[in-house]
């Protein structure tokens, strides 16, 4: 036998829109190795990210240029 539950109009819904969600935000740094490392250290001093959270510098194929990637997860309403 099936049972039906009356949700009632005054019961708040539990929709995803009302719940904060974790969303990835990707940061990409491009520049010389020295400039990328300096920027990573600066962001660390400001308390934004740990240096080990960044990828190792990746050569881009352009002379003297590397790229570093950081993915942070933020709660978004």
mmCIF file of the N, C-alpha and C atoms, coordinates in Angstrom:
data_MODEL
# 
_entry.id   MODEL 
# 
loop_
_atom_site.group_PDB 
_atom_site.id 
_atom_site.type_symbol 
_atom_site.label_atom_id 
_atom_site.label_alt_id 
_atom_site.label_comp_id 
_atom_site.label_asym_id 
_atom_site.label_entity_id 
_atom_site.label_seq_id 
_atom_site.pdbx_PDB_ins_code 
_atom_site.Cartn_x 
_atom_site.Cartn_y 
_atom_site.Cartn_z 
_atom_site.occupancy 
_atom_site.B_iso_or_equiv 
_atom_site.pdbx_formal_charge 
_atom_site.auth_seq_id 
_atom_site.auth_comp_id 
_atom_site.auth_asym_id 
_atom_site.auth_atom_id 
_atom_site.pdbx_PDB_model_num 
ATOM 1   N N  . UNK A 1 1  ? 0.844  -1.167 0.000   1.00 0.00 ? 1  UNK A N  1 
ATOM 2   C CA . UNK A 1 1  ? 0.000  0.000  0.000   1.00 0.00 ? 1  UNK A CA 1 
ATOM 3   C C  . UNK A 1 1  ? 0.895  1.238  0.000   1.00 0.00 ? 1  UNK A C  1 
ATOM 4   N N  . UNK A 1 2  ? 0.645  2.200  -0.867  1.00 0.00 ? 2  UNK A N  1 
ATOM 5   C CA . UNK A 1 2  ? 1.429  3.426  -0.968  1.00 0.00 ? 2  UNK A CA 1 
ATOM 6   C C  . UNK A 1 2  ? 0.990  4.415  0.091   1.00 0.00 ? 2  UNK A C  1 
ATOM 7   N N  . UNK A 1 3  ? 1.935  5.152  0.614   1.00 0.00 ? 3  UNK A N  1 
ATOM 8   C CA . UNK A 1 3  ? 1.619  6.209  1.574   1.00 0.00 ? 3  UNK A CA 1 
ATOM 9   C C  . UNK A 1 3  ? 2.007  7.541  0.962   1.00 0.00 ? 3  UNK A C  1 
ATOM 10  N N  . UNK A 1 4  ? 1.124  8.482  1.062   1.00 0.00 ? 4  UNK A N  1 
ATOM 11  C CA . UNK A 1 4  ? 1.382  9.816  0.542   1.00 0.00 ? 4  UNK A CA 1 
ATOM 12  C C  . UNK A 1 4  ? 1.566  10.761 1.707   1.00 0.00 ? 4  UNK A C  1 
ATOM 13  N N  . UNK A 1 5  ? 2.546  11.619 1.593   1.00 0.00 ? 5  UNK A N  1 
ATOM 14  C CA . UNK A 1 5  ? 2.819  12.589 2.645   1.00 0.00 ? 5  UNK A CA 1 
ATOM 15  C C  . UNK A 1 5  ? 2.439  13.962 2.121   1.00 0.00 ? 5  UNK A C  1 
ATOM 16  N N  . UNK A 1 6  ? 1.591  14.641 2.867   1.00 0.00 ? 6  UNK A N  1 
ATOM 17  C CA . UNK A 1 6  ? 1.184  15.996 2.493   1.00 0.00 ? 6  UNK A CA 1 
ATOM 18  C C  . UNK A 1 6  ? 2.304  16.947 2.868   1.00 0.00 ? 6  UNK A C  1 
ATOM 19  N N  . UNK A 1 7  ? 2.958  17.555 1.863   1.00 0.00 ? 7  UNK A N  1 
ATOM 20  C CA . UNK A 1 7  ? 4.074  18.453 2.156   1.00 0.00 ? 7  UNK A CA 1 
ATOM 21  C C  . UNK A 1 7  ? 3.590  19.790 2.686   1.00 0.00 ? 7  UNK A C  1 
ATOM 22  N N  . UNK A 1 8  ? 2.378  20.171 2.346   1.00 0.00 ? 8  UNK A N  1 
ATOM 23  C CA . UNK A 1 8  ? 1.841  21.444 2.839   1.00 0.00 ? 8  UNK A CA 1 
ATOM 24  C C  . UNK A 1 8  ? 2.494  22.633 2.175   1.00 0.00 ? 8  UNK A C  1 
ATOM 25  N N  . UNK A 1 9  ? 1.788  23.720 2.061   1.00 0.00 ? 9  UNK A N  1 
ATOM 26  C CA . UNK A 1 9  ? 2.303  24.916 1.387   1.00 0.00 ? 9  UNK A CA 1 
ATOM 27  C C  . UNK A 1 9  ? 3.287  25.674 2.262   1.00 0.00 ? 9  UNK A C  1 
ATOM 28  N N  . UNK A 1 10 ? 3.226  25.480 3.578   1.00 0.00 ? 10 UNK A N  1 
ATOM 29  C CA . UNK A 1 10 ? 4.080  26.262 4.461   1.00 0.00 ? 10 UNK A CA 1 
ATOM 30  C C  . UNK A 1 10 ? 5.406  25.573 4.781   1.00 0.00 ? 10 UNK A C  1 
ATOM 31  N N  . UNK A 1 11 ? 5.685  24.430 4.186   1.00 0.00 ? 11 UNK A N  1 
ATOM 32  C CA . UNK A 1 11 ? 6.943  23.724 4.411   1.00 0.00 ? 11 UNK A CA 1 
ATOM 33  C C  . UNK A 1 11 ? 7.970  24.236 3.409   1.00 0.00 ? 11 UNK A C  1 
ATOM 34  N N  . UNK A 1 12 ? 9.112  24.756 3.872   1.00 0.00 ? 12 UNK A N  1 
ATOM 35  C CA . UNK A 1 12 ? 10.107 25.260 2.918   1.00 0.00 ? 12 UNK A CA 1 
ATOM 36  C C  . UNK A 1 12 ? 10.679 24.125 2.080   1.00 0.00 ? 12 UNK A C  1 
ATOM 37  N N  . UNK A 1 13 ? 10.893 24.406 0.810   1.00 0.00 ? 13 UNK A N  1 
ATOM 38  C CA . UNK A 1 13 ? 11.472 23.386 -0.067  1.00 0.00 ? 13 UNK A CA 1 
ATOM 39  C C  . UNK A 1 13 ? 12.972 23.318 0.178   1.00 0.00 ? 13 UNK A C  1 
ATOM 40  N N  . UNK A 1 14 ? 13.562 22.193 -0.144  1.00 0.00 ? 14 UNK A N  1 
ATOM 41  C CA . UNK A 1 14 ? 14.991 21.989 0.050   1.00 0.00 ? 14 UNK A CA 1 
ATOM 42  C C  . UNK A 1 14 ? 15.676 21.989 -1.317  1.00 0.00 ? 14 UNK A C  1 
ATOM 43  N N  . UNK A 1 15 ? 15.489 23.074 -2.085  1.00 0.00 ? 15 UNK A N  1 
ATOM 44  C CA . UNK A 1 15 ? 16.026 23.136 -3.445  1.00 0.00 ? 15 UNK A CA 1 
ATOM 45  C C  . UNK A 1 15 ? 17.517 23.459 -3.427  1.00 0.00 ? 15 UNK A C  1 
ATOM 46  N N  . UNK A 1 16 ? 18.193 23.101 -4.504  1.00 0.00 ? 16 UNK A N  1 
ATOM 47  C CA . UNK A 1 16 ? 19.622 23.377 -4.627  1.00 0.00 ? 16 UNK A CA 1 
ATOM 48  C C  . UNK A 1 16 ? 19.907 24.877 -4.672  1.00 0.00 ? 16 UNK A C  1 
ATOM 49  N N  . UNK A 1 17 ? 18.959 25.659 -5.188  1.00 0.00 ? 17 UNK A N  1 
ATOM 50  C CA . UNK A 1 17 ? 19.174 27.100 -5.309  1.00 0.00 ? 17 UNK A CA 1 
ATOM 51  C C  . UNK A 1 17 ? 19.330 27.753 -3.935  1.00 0.00 ? 17 UNK A C  1 
ATOM 52  N N  . UNK A 1 18 ? 18.712 27.176 -2.912  1.00 0.00 ? 18 UNK A N  1 
ATOM 53  C CA . UNK A 1 18 ? 18.783 27.757 -1.582  1.00 0.00 ? 18 UNK A CA 1 
ATOM 54  C C  . UNK A 1 18 ? 20.055 27.338 -0.844  1.00 0.00 ? 18 UNK A C  1 
ATOM 55  N N  . UNK A 1 19 ? 20.746 26.331 -1.330  1.00 0.00 ? 19 UNK A N  1 
ATOM 56  C CA . UNK A 1 19 ? 21.932 25.798 -0.667  1.00 0.00 ? 19 UNK A CA 1 
ATOM 57  C C  . UNK A 1 19 ? 23.196 26.399 -1.284  1.00 0.00 ? 19 UNK A C  1 
ATOM 58  N N  . UNK A 1 20 ? 24.142 26.844 -0.451  1.00 0.00 ? 20 UNK A N  1 
ATOM 59  C CA . UNK A 1 20 ? 25.415 27.286 -1.032  1.00 0.00 ? 20 UNK A CA 1 
ATOM 60  C C  . UNK A 1 20 ? 26.135 26.099 -1.681  1.00 0.00 ? 20 UNK A C  1 
ATOM 61  N N  . UNK A 1 21 ? 26.797 26.354 -2.776  1.00 0.00 ? 21 UNK A N  1 
ATOM 62  C CA . UNK A 1 21 ? 27.484 25.301 -3.526  1.00 0.00 ? 21 UNK A CA 1 
ATOM 63  C C  . UNK A 1 21 ? 28.965 25.617 -3.610  1.00 0.00 ? 21 UNK A C  1 
ATOM 64  N N  . UNK A 1 22 ? 29.788 24.572 -3.613  1.00 0.00 ? 22 UNK A N  1 
ATOM 65  C CA . UNK A 1 22 ? 31.228 24.757 -3.834  1.00 0.00 ? 22 UNK A CA 1 
ATOM 66  C C  . UNK A 1 22 ? 31.464 24.812 -5.327  1.00 0.00 ? 22 UNK A C  1 
ATOM 67  N N  . UNK A 1 23 ? 32.153 25.852 -5.758  1.00 0.00 ? 23 UNK A N  1 
ATOM 68  C CA . UNK A 1 23 ? 32.449 26.033 -7.176  1.00 0.00 ? 23 UNK A CA 1 
ATOM 69  C C  . UNK A 1 23 ? 33.945 26.201 -7.374  1.00 0.00 ? 23 UNK A C  1 
ATOM 70  N N  . UNK A 1 24 ? 34.496 25.535 -8.384  1.00 0.00 ? 24 UNK A N  1 
ATOM 71  C CA . UNK A 1 24 ? 35.926 25.724 -8.642  1.00 0.00 ? 24 UNK A CA 1 
ATOM 72  C C  . UNK A 1 24 ? 36.187 27.041 -9.376  1.00 0.00 ? 24 UNK A C  1 
ATOM 73  N N  . UNK A 1 25 ? 37.261 27.698 -8.991  1.00 0.00 ? 25 UNK A N  1 
ATOM 74  C CA . UNK A 1 25 ? 37.737 28.895 -9.695  1.00 0.00 ? 25 UNK A CA 1 
ATOM 75  C C  . UNK A 1 25 ? 39.182 28.616 -10.065 1.00 0.00 ? 25 UNK A C  1 
ATOM 76  N N  . UNK A 1 26 ? 39.503 28.718 -11.348 1.00 0.00 ? 26 UNK A N  1 
ATOM 77  C CA . UNK A 1 26 ? 40.863 28.429 -11.819 1.00 0.00 ? 26 UNK A CA 1 
ATOM 78  C C  . UNK A 1 26 ? 41.627 29.728 -12.035 1.00 0.00 ? 26 UNK A C  1 
ATOM 79  N N  . UNK A 1 27 ? 42.817 29.773 -11.467 1.00 0.00 ? 27 UNK A N  1 
ATOM 80  C CA . UNK A 1 27 ? 43.719 30.914 -11.633 1.00 0.00 ? 27 UNK A CA 1 
ATOM 81  C C  . UNK A 1 27 ? 44.880 30.450 -12.510 1.00 0.00 ? 27 UNK A C  1 
ATOM 82  N N  . UNK A 1 28 ? 45.201 31.242 -13.510 1.00 0.00 ? 28 UNK A N  1 
ATOM 83  C CA . UNK A 1 28 ? 46.319 30.944 -14.408 1.00 0.00 ? 28 UNK A CA 1 
ATOM 84  C C  . UNK A 1 28 ? 47.289 32.116 -14.373 1.00 0.00 ? 28 UNK A C  1 
ATOM 85  N N  . UNK A 1 29 ? 48.547 31.813 -14.133 1.00 0.00 ? 29 UNK A N  1 
ATOM 86  C CA . UNK A 1 29 ? 49.591 32.831 -14.184 1.00 0.00 ? 29 UNK A CA 1 
ATOM 87  C C  . UNK A 1 29 ? 50.497 32.535 -15.367 1.00 0.00 ? 29 UNK A C  1 
ATOM 88  N N  . UNK A 1 30 ? 50.758 33.530 -16.181 1.00 0.00 ? 30 UNK A N  1 
ATOM 89  C CA . UNK A 1 30 ? 51.680 33.417 -17.308 1.00 0.00 ? 30 UNK A CA 1 
ATOM 90  C C  . UNK A 1 30 ? 52.760 34.469 -17.152 1.00 0.00 ? 30 UNK A C  1 
ATOM 91  N N  . UNK A 1 31 ? 54.001 34.091 -17.388 1.00 0.00 ? 31 UNK A N  1 
ATOM 92  C CA . UNK A 1 31 ? 55.095 35.045 -17.340 1.00 0.00 ? 31 UNK A CA 1 
ATOM 93  C C  . UNK A 1 31 ? 56.411 34.323 -17.211 1.00 0.00 ? 31 UNK A C  1 
ATOM 94  N N  . UNK A 1 32 ? 57.453 35.103 -16.954 1.00 0.00 ? 32 UNK A N  1 
ATOM 95  C CA . UNK A 1 32 ? 58.756 34.480 -16.736 1.00 0.00 ? 32 UNK A CA 1 
ATOM 96  C C  . UNK A 1 32 ? 58.674 33.674 -15.438 1.00 0.00 ? 32 UNK A C  1 
ATOM 97  N N  . UNK A 1 33 ? 59.581 32.735 -15.256 1.00 0.00 ? 33 UNK A N  1 
ATOM 98  C CA . UNK A 1 33 ? 59.595 31.924 -14.043 1.00 0.00 ? 33 UNK A CA 1 
ATOM 99  C C  . UNK A 1 33 ? 59.700 32.816 -12.811 1.00 0.00 ? 33 UNK A C  1 
ATOM 100 N N  . UNK A 1 34 ? 60.572 33.828 -12.872 1.00 0.00 ? 34 UNK A N  1 
ATOM 101 C CA . UNK A 1 34 ? 60.754 34.725 -11.731 1.00 0.00 ? 34 UNK A CA 1 
ATOM 102 C C  . UNK A 1 34 ? 59.471 35.498 -11.417 1.00 0.00 ? 34 UNK A C  1 
ATOM 103 N N  . UNK A 1 35 ? 58.783 35.988 -12.438 1.00 0.00 ? 35 UNK A N  1 
ATOM 104 C CA . UNK A 1 35 ? 57.552 36.767 -12.225 1.00 0.00 ? 35 UNK A CA 1 
ATOM 105 C C  . UNK A 1 35 ? 56.434 35.892 -11.663 1.00 0.00 ? 35 UNK A C  1 
ATOM 106 N N  . UNK A 1 36 ? 56.305 34.679 -12.176 1.00 0.00 ? 36 UNK A N  1 
ATOM 107 C CA . UNK A 1 36 ? 55.271 33.763 -11.686 1.00 0.00 ? 36 UNK A CA 1 
ATOM 108 C C  . UNK A 1 36 ? 55.544 33.395 -10.232 1.00 0.00 ? 36 UNK A C  1 
ATOM 109 N N  . UNK A 1 37 ? 56.791 33.071 -9.913  1.00 0.00 ? 37 UNK A N  1 
ATOM 110 C CA . UNK A 1 37 ? 57.134 32.718 -8.532  1.00 0.00 ? 37 UNK A CA 1 
ATOM 111 C C  . UNK A 1 37 ? 56.910 33.893 -7.585  1.00 0.00 ? 37 UNK A C  1 
ATOM 112 N N  . UNK A 1 38 ? 57.246 35.100 -8.014  1.00 0.00 ? 38 UNK A N  1 
ATOM 113 C CA . UNK A 1 38 ? 57.031 36.285 -7.191  1.00 0.00 ? 38 UNK A CA 1 
ATOM 114 C C  . UNK A 1 38 ? 55.543 36.501 -6.932  1.00 0.00 ? 38 UNK A C  1 
ATOM 115 N N  . UNK A 1 39 ? 54.721 36.312 -7.950  1.00 0.00 ? 39 UNK A N  1 
ATOM 116 C CA . UNK A 1 39 ? 53.283 36.493 -7.789  1.00 0.00 ? 39 UNK A CA 1 
ATOM 117 C C  . UNK A 1 39 ? 52.700 35.454 -6.842  1.00 0.00 ? 39 UNK A C  1 
ATOM 118 N N  . UNK A 1 40 ? 53.167 34.215 -6.923  1.00 0.00 ? 40 UNK A N  1 
ATOM 119 C CA . UNK A 1 40 ? 52.710 33.154 -6.018  1.00 0.00 ? 40 UNK A CA 1 
ATOM 120 C C  . UNK A 1 40 ? 53.088 33.503 -4.578  1.00 0.00 ? 40 UNK A C  1 
ATOM 121 N N  . UNK A 1 41 ? 54.311 33.997 -4.375  1.00 0.00 ? 41 UNK A N  1 
ATOM 122 C CA . UNK A 1 41 ? 54.751 34.389 -3.028  1.00 0.00 ? 41 UNK A CA 1 
ATOM 123 C C  . UNK A 1 41 ? 53.932 35.570 -2.502  1.00 0.00 ? 41 UNK A C  1 
ATOM 124 N N  . UNK A 1 42 ? 53.625 36.515 -3.377  1.00 0.00 ? 42 UNK A N  1 
ATOM 125 C CA . UNK A 1 42 ? 52.828 37.679 -2.979  1.00 0.00 ? 42 UNK A CA 1 
ATOM 126 C C  . UNK A 1 42 ? 51.424 37.245 -2.545  1.00 0.00 ? 42 UNK A C  1 
ATOM 127 N N  . UNK A 1 43 ? 50.807 36.356 -3.314  1.00 0.00 ? 43 UNK A N  1 
ATOM 128 C CA . UNK A 1 43 ? 49.475 35.870 -2.947  1.00 0.00 ? 43 UNK A CA 1 
ATOM 129 C C  . UNK A 1 43 ? 49.513 35.084 -1.639  1.00 0.00 ? 43 UNK A C  1 
ATOM 130 N N  . UNK A 1 44 ? 50.607 34.375 -1.404  1.00 0.00 ? 44 UNK A N  1 
ATOM 131 C CA . UNK A 1 44 ? 50.763 33.645 -0.144  1.00 0.00 ? 44 UNK A CA 1 
ATOM 132 C C  . UNK A 1 44 ? 50.870 34.617 1.032   1.00 0.00 ? 44 UNK A C  1 
ATOM 133 N N  . UNK A 1 45 ? 51.663 35.671 0.876   1.00 0.00 ? 45 UNK A N  1 
ATOM 134 C CA . UNK A 1 45 ? 51.815 36.664 1.951   1.00 0.00 ? 45 UNK A CA 1 
ATOM 135 C C  . UNK A 1 45 ? 50.493 37.337 2.283   1.00 0.00 ? 45 UNK A C  1 
ATOM 136 N N  . UNK A 1 46 ? 49.618 37.462 1.291   1.00 0.00 ? 46 UNK A N  1 
ATOM 137 C CA . UNK A 1 46 ? 48.299 38.068 1.513   1.00 0.00 ? 46 UNK A CA 1 
ATOM 138 C C  . UNK A 1 46 ? 47.299 37.055 2.079   1.00 0.00 ? 46 UNK A C  1 
ATOM 139 N N  . UNK A 1 47 ? 47.744 35.795 2.234   1.00 0.00 ? 47 UNK A N  1 
ATOM 140 C CA . UNK A 1 47 ? 46.886 34.777 2.818   1.00 0.00 ? 47 UNK A CA 1 
ATOM 141 C C  . UNK A 1 47 ? 45.914 34.131 1.850   1.00 0.00 ? 47 UNK A C  1 
ATOM 142 N N  . UNK A 1 48 ? 46.145 34.301 0.553   1.00 0.00 ? 48 UNK A N  1 
ATOM 143 C CA . UNK A 1 48 ? 45.191 33.778 -0.423  1.00 0.00 ? 48 UNK A CA 1 
ATOM 144 C C  . UNK A 1 48 ? 45.400 32.303 -0.741  1.00 0.00 ? 48 UNK A C  1 
ATOM 145 N N  . UNK A 1 49 ? 46.651 31.877 -0.903  1.00 0.00 ? 49 UNK A N  1 
ATOM 146 C CA . UNK A 1 49 ? 46.905 30.486 -1.293  1.00 0.00 ? 49 UNK A CA 1 
ATOM 147 C C  . UNK A 1 49 ? 48.299 30.064 -0.851  1.00 0.00 ? 49 UNK A C  1 
ATOM 148 N N  . UNK A 1 50 ? 48.431 28.809 -0.525  1.00 0.00 ? 50 UNK A N  1 
ATOM 149 C CA . UNK A 1 50 ? 49.735 28.239 -0.181  1.00 0.00 ? 50 UNK A CA 1 
ATOM 150 C C  . UNK A 1 50 ? 50.535 28.017 -1.461  1.00 0.00 ? 50 UNK A C  1 
ATOM 151 N N  . UNK A 1 51 ? 51.829 28.257 -1.435  1.00 0.00 ? 51 UNK A N  1 
ATOM 152 C CA . UNK A 1 51 ? 52.634 28.034 -2.641  1.00 0.00 ? 51 UNK A CA 1 
ATOM 153 C C  . UNK A 1 51 ? 52.531 26.605 -3.181  1.00 0.00 ? 51 UNK A C  1 
ATOM 154 N N  . UNK A 1 52 ? 52.419 25.620 -2.291  1.00 0.00 ? 52 UNK A N  1 
ATOM 155 C CA . UNK A 1 52 ? 52.322 24.228 -2.754  1.00 0.00 ? 52 UNK A CA 1 
ATOM 156 C C  . UNK A 1 52 ? 50.976 23.884 -3.387  1.00 0.00 ? 52 UNK A C  1 
ATOM 157 N N  . UNK A 1 53 ? 49.994 24.788 -3.285  1.00 0.00 ? 53 UNK A N  1 
ATOM 158 C CA . UNK A 1 53 ? 48.699 24.561 -3.924  1.00 0.00 ? 53 UNK A CA 1 
ATOM 159 C C  . UNK A 1 53 ? 48.756 24.803 -5.437  1.00 0.00 ? 53 UNK A C  1 
ATOM 160 N N  . UNK A 1 54 ? 49.783 25.522 -5.882  1.00 0.00 ? 54 UNK A N  1 
ATOM 161 C CA . UNK A 1 54 ? 49.943 25.818 -7.306  1.00 0.00 ? 54 UNK A CA 1 
ATOM 162 C C  . UNK A 1 54 ? 50.607 24.638 -8.007  1.00 0.00 ? 54 UNK A C  1 
ATOM 163 N N  . UNK A 1 55 ? 50.350 24.523 -9.293  1.00 0.00 ? 55 UNK A N  1 
ATOM 164 C CA . UNK A 1 55 ? 51.056 23.511 -10.085 1.00 0.00 ? 55 UNK A CA 1 
ATOM 165 C C  . UNK A 1 55 ? 52.525 23.907 -10.187 1.00 0.00 ? 55 UNK A C  1 
ATOM 166 N N  . UNK A 1 56 ? 53.346 22.943 -10.566 1.00 0.00 ? 56 UNK A N  1 
ATOM 167 C CA . UNK A 1 56 ? 54.726 23.285 -10.899 1.00 0.00 ? 56 UNK A CA 1 
ATOM 168 C C  . UNK A 1 56 ? 54.684 24.125 -12.171 1.00 0.00 ? 56 UNK A C  1 
ATOM 169 N N  . UNK A 1 57 ? 55.630 25.043 -12.342 1.00 0.00 ? 57 UNK A N  1 
ATOM 170 C CA . UNK A 1 57 ? 55.644 25.848 -13.571 1.00 0.00 ? 57 UNK A CA 1 
ATOM 171 C C  . UNK A 1 57 ? 55.721 24.959 -14.813 1.00 0.00 ? 57 UNK A C  1 
ATOM 172 N N  . UNK A 1 58 ? 54.862 25.268 -15.776 1.00 0.00 ? 58 UNK A N  1 
ATOM 173 C CA . UNK A 1 58 ? 54.756 24.488 -17.010 1.00 0.00 ? 58 UNK A CA 1 
ATOM 174 C C  . UNK A 1 58 ? 55.215 25.379 -18.167 1.00 0.00 ? 58 UNK A C  1 
ATOM 175 N N  . UNK A 1 59 ? 56.184 24.943 -18.951 1.00 0.00 ? 59 UNK A N  1 
ATOM 176 C CA . UNK A 1 59 ? 56.589 25.745 -20.117 1.00 0.00 ? 59 UNK A CA 1 
ATOM 177 C C  . UNK A 1 59 ? 55.418 25.899 -21.090 1.00 0.00 ? 59 UNK A C  1 
ATOM 178 N N  . UNK A 1 60 ? 55.260 27.098 -21.634 1.00 0.00 ? 60 UNK A N  1 
ATOM 179 C CA . UNK A 1 60 ? 54.149 27.354 -22.565 1.00 0.00 ? 60 UNK A CA 1 
ATOM 180 C C  . UNK A 1 60 ? 54.537 27.145 -24.022 1.00 0.00 ? 60 UNK A C  1 
ATOM 181 N N  . UNK A 1 61 ? 55.828 27.047 -24.290 1.00 0.00 ? 61 UNK A N  1 
ATOM 182 C CA . UNK A 1 61 ? 56.279 26.965 -25.674 1.00 0.00 ? 61 UNK A CA 1 
ATOM 183 C C  . UNK A 1 61 ? 56.791 28.310 -26.177 1.00 0.00 ? 61 UNK A C  1 
ATOM 184 N N  . UNK A 1 62 ? 56.456 29.372 -25.474 1.00 0.00 ? 62 UNK A N  1 
ATOM 185 C CA . UNK A 1 62 ? 57.003 30.688 -25.800 1.00 0.00 ? 62 UNK A CA 1 
ATOM 186 C C  . UNK A 1 62 ? 58.315 30.843 -25.054 1.00 0.00 ? 62 UNK A C  1 
ATOM 187 N N  . UNK A 1 63 ? 59.244 31.497 -25.654 1.00 0.00 ? 63 UNK A N  1 
ATOM 188 C CA . UNK A 1 63 ? 60.574 31.653 -25.079 1.00 0.00 ? 63 UNK A CA 1 
ATOM 189 C C  . UNK A 1 63 ? 60.509 32.354 -23.720 1.00 0.00 ? 63 UNK A C  1 
ATOM 190 N N  . UNK A 1 64 ? 61.021 31.670 -22.687 1.00 0.00 ? 64 UNK A N  1 
ATOM 191 C CA . UNK A 1 64 ? 61.100 32.257 -21.356 1.00 0.00 ? 64 UNK A CA 1 
ATOM 192 C C  . UNK A 1 64 ? 59.784 32.353 -20.605 1.00 0.00 ? 64 UNK A C  1 
ATOM 193 N N  . UNK A 1 65 ? 58.720 31.754 -21.120 1.00 0.00 ? 65 UNK A N  1 
ATOM 194 C CA . UNK A 1 65 ? 57.412 31.865 -20.472 1.00 0.00 ? 65 UNK A CA 1 
ATOM 195 C C  . UNK A 1 65 ? 56.989 30.536 -19.857 1.00 0.00 ? 65 UNK A C  1 
ATOM 196 N N  . UNK A 1 66 ? 56.423 30.628 -18.646 1.00 0.00 ? 66 UNK A N  1 
ATOM 197 C CA . UNK A 1 66 ? 55.842 29.463 -17.979 1.00 0.00 ? 66 UNK A CA 1 
ATOM 198 C C  . UNK A 1 66 ? 54.422 29.808 -17.546 1.00 0.00 ? 66 UNK A C  1 
ATOM 199 N N  . UNK A 1 67 ? 53.707 28.776 -17.151 1.00 0.00 ? 67 UNK A N  1 
ATOM 200 C CA . UNK A 1 67 ? 52.348 28.938 -16.657 1.00 0.00 ? 67 UNK A CA 1 
ATOM 201 C C  . UNK A 1 67 ? 52.230 28.156 -15.358 1.00 0.00 ? 67 UNK A C  1 
ATOM 202 N N  . UNK A 1 68 ? 51.499 28.693 -14.391 1.00 0.00 ? 68 UNK A N  1 
ATOM 203 C CA . UNK A 1 68 ? 51.176 27.976 -13.161 1.00 0.00 ? 68 UNK A CA 1 
ATOM 204 C C  . UNK A 1 68 ? 49.665 28.048 -12.963 1.00 0.00 ? 68 UNK A C  1 
ATOM 205 N N  . UNK A 1 69 ? 49.099 26.984 -12.429 1.00 0.00 ? 69 UNK A N  1 
ATOM 206 C CA . UNK A 1 69 ? 47.647 26.868 -12.284 1.00 0.00 ? 69 UNK A CA 1 
ATOM 207 C C  . UNK A 1 69 ? 47.301 26.629 -10.813 1.00 0.00 ? 69 UNK A C  1 
ATOM 208 N N  . UNK A 1 70 ? 46.250 27.285 -10.358 1.00 0.00 ? 70 UNK A N  1 
ATOM 209 C CA . UNK A 1 70 ? 45.707 27.081 -9.017  1.00 0.00 ? 70 UNK A CA 1 
ATOM 210 C C  . UNK A 1 70 ? 44.199 26.916 -9.153  1.00 0.00 ? 70 UNK A C  1 
ATOM 211 N N  . UNK A 1 71 ? 43.640 25.899 -8.510  1.00 0.00 ? 71 UNK A N  1 
ATOM 212 C CA . UNK A 1 71 ? 42.194 25.739 -8.443  1.00 0.00 ? 71 UNK A CA 1 
ATOM 213 C C  . UNK A 1 71 ? 41.783 25.918 -6.995  1.00 0.00 ? 71 UNK A C  1 
ATOM 214 N N  . UNK A 1 72 ? 40.924 26.903 -6.759  1.00 0.00 ? 72 UNK A N  1 
ATOM 215 C CA . UNK A 1 72 ? 40.369 27.132 -5.422  1.00 0.00 ? 72 UNK A CA 1 
ATOM 216 C C  . UNK A 1 72 ? 38.883 26.817 -5.480  1.00 0.00 ? 72 UNK A C  1 
ATOM 217 N N  . UNK A 1 73 ? 38.356 26.311 -4.380  1.00 0.00 ? 73 UNK A N  1 
ATOM 218 C CA . UNK A 1 73 ? 36.928 26.015 -4.296  1.00 0.00 ? 73 UNK A CA 1 
ATOM 219 C C  . UNK A 1 73 ? 36.303 27.012 -3.345  1.00 0.00 ? 73 UNK A C  1 
ATOM 220 N N  . UNK A 1 74 ? 35.298 27.738 -3.863  1.00 0.00 ? 74 UNK A N  1 
ATOM 221 C CA . UNK A 1 74 ? 34.638 28.777 -3.099  1.00 0.00 ? 74 UNK A CA 1 
ATOM 222 C C  . UNK A 1 74 ? 33.173 28.429 -2.908  1.00 0.00 ? 74 UNK A C  1 
ATOM 223 N N  . UNK A 1 75 ? 32.627 28.816 -1.770  1.00 0.00 ? 75 UNK A N  1 
ATOM 224 C CA . UNK A 1 75 ? 31.198 28.632 -1.518  1.00 0.00 ? 75 UNK A CA 1 
ATOM 225 C C  . UNK A 1 75 ? 30.451 29.779 -2.184  1.00 0.00 ? 75 UNK A C  1 
ATOM 226 N N  . UNK A 1 76 ? 29.501 29.450 -3.044  1.00 0.00 ? 76 UNK A N  1 
ATOM 227 C CA . UNK A 1 76 ? 28.733 30.445 -3.783  1.00 0.00 ? 76 UNK A CA 1 
ATOM 228 C C  . UNK A 1 76 ? 27.259 30.262 -3.443  1.00 0.00 ? 76 UNK A C  1 
ATOM 229 N N  . UNK A 1 77 ? 26.593 31.355 -3.098  1.00 0.00 ? 77 UNK A N  1 
ATOM 230 C CA . UNK A 1 77 ? 25.153 31.293 -2.800  1.00 0.00 ? 77 UNK A CA 1 
ATOM 231 C C  . UNK A 1 77 ? 24.351 31.277 -4.070  1.00 0.00 ? 77 UNK A C  1 
# 
